[in-house]
Amino acid sequence: MRGQTSIASVFTPLMEPPALDPRAHALFLDFDGTLADIAPRPEDVVLAPALRQTLATLTHAMGGAVALLSGRSTSNLRGYLGGAVMHVAGIHGQELESRGLTQPSPASVAAAAAEFRALQHEGALTARIEDKTLSLALHYRHDPSAEAEVRRIAHSVAARRQLRVLEGKMVVELIAGSFDKGDALDAFMRAPAFLGRTPIMVGDDTTDEDAFTAAHRLGGFGVLVGPPRPSSASFLLASPSAVHAWLSTGLGA
Ligand SMILES: [Mg+2]
């Protein structure tokens, strides 16, 4: 999908989305910063217990047309969600569990991880390294002043190892494959549970923009979570708790 001209206009969304319609909509959800509040470390994130039930009920009401699109691995997401959501794409679309697809070439990720660990050992890199096999994340939430240096090092190593760089909130990620969240949304929309429905993508980060664009292109829309900023999303929800409230609008129908 990258390289194609986006037809979603970029502006700053301010309005809340219309109510969720379980009969007509397909729902795509990011995890961190969207369903769950961001924590200092990814493993510290807690999911509100009632949310798992809400997702399970919605999944049933929507005929299975609910998918998670996250930077986490699918196995990690399963730990949070159990069987509440049937369709999960991990590592920003690299792991597309429902189609049994995974992208190869983790060797370059392993090599990059070794380089980063050596730099960390020398004291030249303060970021926390998260090795997700198909990708590698450098987190600097504990040391925001390191942002410029972490990004410089990440781009340098990525260029040498032929890895793609995704920049997010307090994290920069190096990825082996070429899929993004928009590709994952496209793939899900061709699956039986999603066919004929209107896609809604809900996400908070720059890595969600590809999926906002894909949803728009397929006749749906994006919902940005957090403070207003320029985005391809059409609507805004202020926080994960606002997302929970909006998801509940789909339960009464
Ligand atoms: Mg997020």
Residues whose N, C-alpha, C, O or C-beta is under 5 A from the ligand:
A	BS01	MG	D30 F31 D32 G33 T34 D204 D205
